[in-house]
């Protein structure tokens, strides 16, 4: 899982918080996590980003919707802090279909533009 999660601590946390109540074995739970990861496409321009860029949140949302068939606005959540992109979240059902993200509208990024750093 270290190729898709940045640390063993996060992997353990995800298992304790989500996996243990999923009814799945660790192998099946993390297999589903990998399937979900592979279901999401990072827009080409962001996946190969070499330098920090500034972008409007609505442009970022549109790029993710274009790159992910079936993804609609209510299923996509962008979080920012201090003018920086913090998180792009796409909510999924157990079937891995995109679904409306509950309880996140009030936390939506309100910045006019965001700094987006290249991936690690």
C-alpha positions as CSV (number, residue, x, y, z in Angstrom):
1,X,0.0,0.0,0.0
2,X,3.0,2.3,0.4
3,X,2.8,3.2,-3.3
4,X,-0.6,4.8,-2.8
5,X,-0.5,5.8,0.9
6,X,2.4,7.8,2.2
7,X,3.1,6.0,5.4
8,X,2.6,2.8,7.4
9,X,1.0,4.9,10.1
10,X,-1.7,6.1,7.7
11,X,-2.2,2.5,6.5
12,X,-2.7,1.3,10.1
13,X,-5.0,4.3,10.8
14,X,-7.2,3.6,7.8
15,X,-7.5,-0.1,8.8
16,X,-8.5,0.8,12.4
17,X,-10.9,3.6,11.4
18,X,-12.5,2.1,8.3
19,X,-11.3,-1.4,7.6
20,X,-12.2,-3.0,10.9
21,X,-15.9,-2.1,10.6
22,X,-16.1,-2.9,6.9
23,X,-16.7,-6.6,7.4
24,X,-13.8,-7.4,5.1
25,X,-10.5,-9.1,5.8
26,X,-7.5,-6.8,5.7
27,X,-6.6,-8.2,2.2
28,X,-10.1,-7.6,0.8
29,X,-10.3,-4.2,2.4
30,X,-7.0,-3.0,1.0
31,X,-7.8,-4.6,-2.3
32,X,-10.9,-2.5,-2.5
33,X,-8.9,0.6,-1.5
34,X,-6.6,-0.1,-4.4
35,X,-9.5,-0.6,-6.8
36,X,-10.9,2.8,-5.7
37,X,-7.5,4.4,-6.2
38,X,-7.3,2.9,-9.7
39,X,-10.8,4.1,-10.5
40,X,-9.7,7.8,-10.1
41,X,-7.8,9.5,-12.9
42,X,-5.7,12.5,-12.0
43,X,-6.0,15.1,-14.9
44,X,-3.0,14.8,-17.2
45,X,-1.7,18.3,-16.5
46,X,-1.7,17.7,-12.8
47,X,-0.2,14.2,-12.8
48,X,2.9,15.5,-14.6
49,X,3.1,18.9,-12.9
50,X,6.7,19.9,-12.3
51,X,6.3,23.4,-10.9
52,X,3.7,25.0,-8.6
53,X,0.8,26.5,-10.4
54,X,-2.1,28.8,-9.5
55,X,-5.6,27.7,-10.6
56,X,-9.2,28.6,-9.8
57,X,-11.0,25.9,-7.8
58,X,-13.8,25.7,-10.5
59,X,-11.2,25.0,-13.2
60,X,-9.7,22.3,-11.0
61,X,-13.1,20.7,-10.4
62,X,-13.9,20.8,-14.2
63,X,-10.5,19.1,-14.9
64,X,-11.3,16.3,-12.5
65,X,-14.8,15.9,-13.9
66,X,-13.5,15.7,-17.5
67,X,-10.9,13.1,-16.5
68,X,-13.3,10.9,-14.5
69,X,-16.3,9.6,-16.4
70,X,-19.5,9.7,-14.3
71,X,-18.1,12.2,-11.8
72,X,-20.5,15.1,-11.1
73,X,-20.1,18.2,-9.1
74,X,-21.8,16.9,-5.9
75,X,-19.4,13.9,-5.8
76,X,-16.3,16.1,-5.8
77,X,-14.9,18.1,-2.9
78,X,-11.9,20.4,-3.0
79,X,-10.4,21.5,0.3
80,X,-7.9,24.3,0.7
81,X,-6.1,26.2,3.4
82,X,-4.1,29.4,3.2
83,X,-4.5,29.5,-0.6
84,X,-3.1,26.0,-1.0
85,X,-4.8,22.9,-2.3
86,X,-5.1,20.5,0.6
87,X,-7.3,17.7,-0.7
88,X,-9.3,16.6,-3.7
89,X,-11.9,14.1,-2.5
90,X,-14.2,12.0,-4.7
91,X,-16.9,10.1,-2.7
92,X,-17.7,6.5,-3.7
93,X,-20.3,3.9,-2.8
94,X,-19.1,0.4,-1.8
95,X,-19.7,-0.5,-5.5
96,X,-17.0,2.2,-6.3
97,X,-19.5,4.3,-8.2
98,X,-19.2,8.0,-7.5
99,X,-21.8,9.3,-5.0
100,X,-22.7,12.7,-3.4
101,X,-20.1,13.7,-0.7
102,X,-22.1,14.1,2.5
103,X,-21.4,16.8,5.1
104,X,-18.7,18.6,3.1
105,X,-20.5,21.5,1.4
106,X,-19.9,23.9,4.3
107,X,-16.1,23.1,4.1
108,X,-15.8,23.7,0.4
109,X,-12.8,25.8,-0.7
110,X,-13.7,29.4,-1.0
111,X,-10.4,30.8,-2.3
112,X,-10.4,32.6,-5.6
113,X,-7.2,30.8,-6.7
114,X,-5.2,28.0,-5.3
115,X,-1.5,27.1,-5.3
116,X,-1.1,23.5,-6.5
117,X,2.2,21.9,-5.8
118,X,3.7,19.1,-7.9
119,X,3.1,15.6,-6.6
120,X,5.9,14.1,-4.5
